[in-house]
Amino acid sequence: MTISLAGKTAVVTGATRGIGRAIARALAEAGATVVICGRSQSDTERAVRELISDNRKLFGISADVTDNVAVARLFDYAEKQAGAVDILVNNAGVGIFRPVAQLTVEEWKSVIDTNLTGVFYCCREAIPRMMRRGGGSIFNISSLAGKNPFAAGAAYNASKFGLNGFSEAMMMDHRYDGIRVTYVMPGSVDTEFGGRGGATSWRIAPQDIAQIILDILAMPERTLISRVEVRPSKPAK
Ligand SMILES: NC(=O)c1ccc[n+]([C@@H]2O[C@H](COP(=O)([O-])OP(=O)(O)OC[C@H]3O[C@@H](n4cnc5c(N)ncnc54)[C@H](OP(=O)(O)O)[C@@H]3O)[C@@H](O)[C@H]2O)c1
């Protein structure tokens, strides 16, 4: 499926690398004006420089999604630079993997505040803006960890289980406002997530997740893909 997003504005959180960067690139290549964020201004500016080619319109500002004031600033900035938001991709996320007895309060808060509360802050800013325009699309990048618990995953599992419930309830809240909410649950994607390094050929490529976003955006407005599970075809045994 191919789609033109000319005239559309997208915000992608956590797009300095990994899945977010691939999604930002794909949306820009499809013609959208894209606004990205990461926690530091220098990393965000570097990502914008790396992503811009041709006449693509891409802007970036630092915004920590755990900070509701910074999130409000991100959406004000996006509206000023690119116009009202049509597409929001809640991608920013962190993974800290430790048994509960070893998890610090700060680590717990970091995972829940980024992966769950940060999504709420962004949706709270985006939805009224989308409603004024008659609709929009929201993608929450969850994980198969949102349905499959594993040892040392308590904080991460809790954040993604919560994100799935949040996404489904929000879908029901706003479907009649023309807002389509999708949560995507990838298995292992080839990024540096959680501090792991090195490319691994069996993992899902970040651009494959971006392709899923484009394919869903290409669906007719009458149809809402609310949940996607995606996994490597042949994971390492
Ligand atoms: N990789 C996988 O196997 C996998 C599988 C399933 C789901 N996911 C999910 O996919 C999403 C992206 O993961 P990834 O693999 O691309 O990870 P990544 O390579 O570590 O990238 C994470 C991105 O999130 C940003 N970020 C982190 N905390 C942030 C905050 N508080 N505010 C704003 N930006 C923040 C980071 O930017 P800065 O560091 O520059 O702030 C970075 O751009 C996450 O939600 C993750 O849970 C990943």
The ligand as an ORCA input file, in Angstrom:
! r2SCAN-3c Opt
* xyz 0 1
  N      13.430     -2.625     20.452
  C      12.539     -3.542     20.800
  O      12.835     -4.767     20.781
  C      11.140     -3.150     21.184
  C      10.171     -4.150     21.241
  C       8.867     -3.821     21.590
  C       8.556     -2.511     21.878
  N       9.511     -1.541     21.834
  C       9.104     -0.168     22.163
  O       9.414      0.671     21.078
  C       9.643      2.007     21.535
  C      10.947      2.517     20.945
  O      11.991      1.643     21.339
  P      13.396      1.530     20.565
  O      13.692      0.088     20.493
  O      13.400      2.370     19.353
  O      14.346      2.145     21.718
  P      15.619      3.130     21.643
  O      16.447      2.845     20.448
  O      16.229      3.051     23.009
  O      14.938      4.572     21.446
  C      14.119      5.120     22.442
  C      13.776      6.539     22.070
  O      12.938      7.086     23.098
  C      13.502      8.330     23.504
  N      13.122      8.583     24.904
  C      13.374      7.797     25.977
  N      12.846      8.371     27.077
  C      12.271      9.529     26.680
  C      11.558     10.560     27.356
  N      11.332     10.510     28.678
  N      11.097     11.609     26.638
  C      11.305     11.673     25.304
  N      11.972     10.735     24.606
  C      12.451      9.673     25.299
  C      14.992      8.199     23.261
  O      15.565      9.474     23.043
  P      16.668     10.159     23.998
  O      17.457      9.056     24.669
  O      17.467     10.960     23.012
  O      15.866     10.967     24.951
  C      14.987      7.418     21.945
  O      14.821      8.302     20.859
  C       9.620      1.919     23.063
  O       8.367      2.351     23.532
  C       9.802      0.436     23.346
  O       9.213      0.055     24.565
  C      10.800     -1.838     21.487
*
